[in-house]
Amino acid sequence: MYSWILMLVVLAVMAGAYQLGRRRAIASAGGPKHIKQLHSLPTYYGLYAALWAGIPALLLMGLWSGFQDRILIALVTAKLPPAMLDGLSDGRLSLLVSDIRNLATGNIVSAEVTPEIQAAADQYARLGVIAQWSMWAAVLAVALAGMAYAWMRTRPQMRARNRVESIFSIIMIIFSSIAILTTLGIVLSVLFESLLFFQKVSPLEFFFGTNWSPQIALRADQVGASGAFGAIPLFTGTLMVSVIAMLVAVPIGLLSAIYLSEYANRHVRSTAKPILEVLAGIPTVVYGFFAALTVAPFIRSLGASMGLDVASESALAAGLVMGVMIIPFVSSLSDDVINAVPQSLRDGSYALGATQSETIRRVVIPAALPGIVGGILLAVSRAIGETMIVVMAAGLAANLTANPLDSVTTVTVQIVTLLTGDQEFDSAKTLAAFALGLTLFLVTLTLNVIALSIVRKYREQYE
């Protein structure tokens, strides 16, 4: 039976527990006319009963769903003949387990179905049905038991509001901890894999090398597998494409935000701003097609007419289209921040004889500078992390060049390339992706720290 149906049933039990708990509180006080005798409002007594009915049941359901398949697989594999399991590697055992699971669910298997595998699949399906019904019974029993416990504890003197607020506080702390621990886990996993990479490749070669060819030779006479991991071409390519994108996005986005917030009338603003923000909803692959099929050929033909040698895939084409893509990030956030500046500041500037342009330049922009810097920082992060446009318009070649008309590649593109397909996570080629990711993370963190210090400096000067 589907788990989402059980979740809906638990939610229905919670709704019933809420009503029963609320009515129980009113009845224990002597009726609606004596609600003042309750320590808390009847709503809190209902929430208390709903939480006791739902939280333990949902926790049990989550744990059951998480461990059910592992337990079933352990029970099924324990019944297999020892001859089938002897000498199997972890990969082959995983493939065997997948075949048993696919056969039990009616999917395609990768090998011939033997009587032993068929028997294991039948046992897996049978145990799965038993486990599902057992989960239903256990979860509903826990939900009803929690509702009964809250029913018995409901009295006029019970501090229902304090207990409900404590439960919600614990829930928020748990979810906040999950977010923090998830971030910490991501950072540590990337860090550990990067340390493994730097045990195979020197950090000096990685950070200061100028040749990027992450191909590991499988034999001594293999051609084109030099295994060079100098990441300078990737860093310069990322910087070049990002700078071109920001040169497009920041002036256009900021000036459009100033016009829409300070000069445009209400009709123009209500029409132009949604049209501008539509750019943020276009998939990046569409921008990639536009860059590869329209912008790049146009730049190449324009350069040819001027006698310039332009590559079919260039950093200029990718940067221009990427700049168009991130204009809404700068424009929308800057517009919201500028509109949040109090009108009294503008009126005071006008009262001192300043013109509208002087007011915008010397009052509005300094007051909105923290938000504007935040929007630009978001645009920079978006430009650094973009992949699809660079793949389709700038290429995959790691060229160390300062010419925007040449083809380049970026850090994110190489991360995707290194992790595409079946890879072994003990080779320097695959581990290089984690080293690139760690470097990208540190660069972004440094930009955030610098931006916060700049914002703090200007905010103190304004205050």
Helices and strands as residue ranges (DSSP letters): H 3-29, G 32-37, H 42-78, H 82-85, H 90-105, H 115-153, H 160-200, H 203-208, E 212-213, E 228-229, H 232-258, I 259-263, H 266-277, G 278-281, H 284-290, I 291-295, H 296-305, H 315-325, H 327-339, H 343-351, H 356-359, I 360-364, H 365-385, H 388-393, H 411-418, H 428-462
